[in-house]
């Protein structure tokens, strides 16, 4: 057992501050683990109680390791790295008795700060990273200092970070940009989209309480009306067992047909670990690094595990689309939902066009006593029959599923489309924020005259959902926990922060490999040949050496001035220049130089080290020279 170290409160403060924003993504037991271990250490430091012995620490280590393996199993990734660092940070203060152990413990805080880049590069994460480095460096100064006050340590930490800023900016602009996040790894802990390859009743309504941002959209010209903001993402082609699924046989196309009413906009898509990209209906273009398919969906070549920025074009009045998928959009299982099939036959009787059947079905939903709710009753073996003739309560997926089934049963090709509807306008940035709670599904119907066109049964049941969003379509008791407007100033503050953060991310992420290449070309550095990268590398190395040289020049100037001030008043005697034992004059001069060096704020560590080992001997001139140079090299 051993006594706690006096620096432990400062070290635990640095560790706790660095790990603070990760507590929500770490397992609860790891947060409690750190709190319990650090609490014990702080209690021991305040009461003088001894810390656990080595064997107890070993048992705690294996307990933490077993918990780590059970929690993460084989899912090794950024979250697992962070969890392991947190477990180590919880245990390490128990053995911070020596200077070496204190330094290692503080370095853990720096590693946790670096691990933050695995999860987020937002403005908030960047500010926390700088503050955490600032606090940890202040603690580092304190445990290596001479007992100065903590405000002085904070001031020195700020000076060190300010001195490092020029080199940081040089590396940001000139260091080769990596594909992906700043550290070149996928970001962990990202949000999940509300859609999968299969749509079941209840799959969308559960997202209403999820206010995470799905993407942001900024229009370059006129903004479409609120009822036209349908953001297309995924198309469900097949129906079986009461659910809809996406086909894996959709062919790729070079581009969509044109149209009228061209709309240009940009999207900042949050990571969602799926491949599809969201676009305003009907997309008129797609990013060059993506693929467009015959059902007018756009997919990335790999899962979106980092933020994506892309420019898009849409047409409010598109040309007649291709007829791919028409035969697939007629298929239904041979058995099931007999009442719905009978109703579909009644809707189709005497109708000349698909548009007429759609109108009749919409009228049935509008006048049939249906209600829009998040809490519909559970459906049975024939879900469409149960919904249409028993419960008559549901969310958008219930209505879209039943409507598409009726259309197919009536002989009209139909498919279900998943995406988002509407969005919240941020007046401080003039862009729309589309959240997971805006998730929506609707139906596309085929007619020979129009091709594929949208038919949204939600508009017939709850038109407020189209024009006013979720808040206008659902009763107040089902919106509990959502922003009710009671604290309007908080909402405005949140929108202001979102605008500032979005602008930062646009600039930070926008400086991509292509932007860096354009900057270097403007500086006359062509990156196509080997001379360009070599010139950039040389510039980075030369800039680093220049900054270090200037820093050393500024720091060493007081040392030389102090050494000169201590040398002038006392000129060396002839005895000092003669060989043999050191004279009293040489020792006196050496003491004065050492005193002047210390008075100038310089710590003659090497001299004390050599003196303690008895390695200084010989003439007074040699002693004096050793003292002078050891004082200079220990400066700062």
RADAPE-V217010 format. One record per run of one state. SS is the DSSP state (H for helix, E for strand, - for the rest). FROM is the first residue (numbers start at 1). TO is the last residue. If there is no record, write none. Layout:
[[SS,FROM,TO] [SS,FROM,TO]]
This chain:
[[-,1,1] [E,2,3] [-,4,7] [H,8,22] [-,23,27] [H,28,47] [-,48,49] [E,50,51] [-,52,53] [H,54,72] [-,73,77] [H,78,95] [-,96,98] [H,99,118] [-,119,122] [H,123,144] [-,145,149] [H,150,174] [-,175,197] [E,198,199] [-,200,204] [H,205,207] [-,208,212] [E,213,219] [-,220,225] [H,226,228] [-,229,229] [E,230,236] [-,237,237] [E,238,240] [-,241,242] [E,243,245] [-,246,251] [E,252,253] [-,254,258] [E,259,269] [-,270,275] [E,276,277] [-,278,278] [E,279,280] [-,281,282] [E,283,283] [-,284,289] [E,290,293] [-,294,297] [E,298,300] [-,301,307] [E,308,318] [-,319,327] [H,328,330] [-,331,337] [H,338,348] [-,349,353] [H,354,367] [-,368,370] [E,371,372] [-,373,382] [H,383,391] [-,392,392] [E,393,394] [-,395,395] [H,396,409] [-,410,413] [E,414,421] [-,422,423] [E,424,426] [-,427,430] [E,431,435] [H,436,438] [E,439,447] [-,448,450] [E,451,455] [-,456,457] [H,458,461] [-,462,462] [H,463,467] [-,468,469] [H,470,473] [-,474,475] [H,476,479] [-,480,487] [H,488,510] [-,511,512] [H,513,522] [-,523,529] [H,530,568] [-,569,573] [H,574,577] [-,578,583] [H,584,599] [-,600,604] [H,605,613] [-,614,619] [H,620,633] [-,634,636]]
